[in-house]
Amino acid sequence: QGQIRNSGVELIASWHDKLNKDFSYRVGGNFAYNKNMVISTGVLDDEGNPGKWTGEGSFRMIDWIYQSEAGQPLNSFYVIKTDGIFQSLEDVYDYQKDGKLIQPGAQAGDLKFVDYNNDGKIDSNDRQYVGSAMPKFTYALNAGLEWKGLSVDLLFQGVAGNKIAYVGKSMILGDVEGNFNRSAEILNAWSPTNTGSKIPRLSKNDPNGNWSTASDYFIEDGSYLRLKNLTIGYDITRHLQKLPHFAARNSSCRVYMSAENLFTITKYTGMDPEVGGWDGLKYPVSRVIAFGVKINY
């Protein structure tokens, strides 16, 4: 039986005040830190040592991409690291061990993979831990104000310290599988006249395994800050009740505009960082803008 430990701290604070009969405001927020760690997987390998949960996270041509073992966060990304892009054939030939090329199928424009165990070849034994989808920090901020019937409420929400496996890049930036629409970013792929690109060269057969190797090329920072909700309203009850008909019925009316997922600040290059750490081109959350009228007659 496996064992996982979560430890951390959470802080919550709020403040509200009324400055005069017309103006009041409030502000609040919460901040949480969490450390996730596998204590035991509950299995042993053939030699009696603590075992690992492996073989998860494959996507199309990409082999499994994460695993769990004691001392690491649950489902940590376990991949081969990259060291940029080969800029010339000389770079490829210079990357060797005992006179043999470490990446014999590479050309200029291909990803350079790190030979972590220094055995002169690139394989699963070169994998390293590069983070987890589990956020280390989660936080939110809410605020609001009211002034003479006008109200404004907003909610910011975000996470930090987490990674995302953007495996969908293999479909929209590579040219190996010819069955999908591509991103316009593919026009900026590496070429002899565009050596500053971070996108590997275009290739139909991909002999270097740029798009099939489980590497950190697909692992990105998943931190973000999002304006989750903004609501602006105006209570016109006091104007409405100037009319005797509505005043006699104590009628009320409020008009409002509400916007969800209005904007997001993130370094993530995919469509939406709120994907739970695994992005095979998941449909992003929708931006919703609504207008409404609430009437009590």
Salt bridges, closest charged atoms under 4 A:
ASP63 OD2 - ARG127 NH2 4.00
ASP83 OD2 - LYS112 NZ 3.77
ASP110 OD1 - ARG201 NE 2.99
ASP123 OD2 - LYS121 NZ 3.94
ASP153 OD1 - ARG26 NH2 2.31
ASP175 OD1 - ARG182 NH2 3.59
GLU177 OE2 - ARG60 NH2 2.94
GLU220 OE2 - LYS169 NZ 3.12
ASP272 OD1 - ARG226 NH2 2.74
GLU274 OE1 - ARG226 NH1 2.52
GLU274 OE1 - LYS228 NZ 3.18
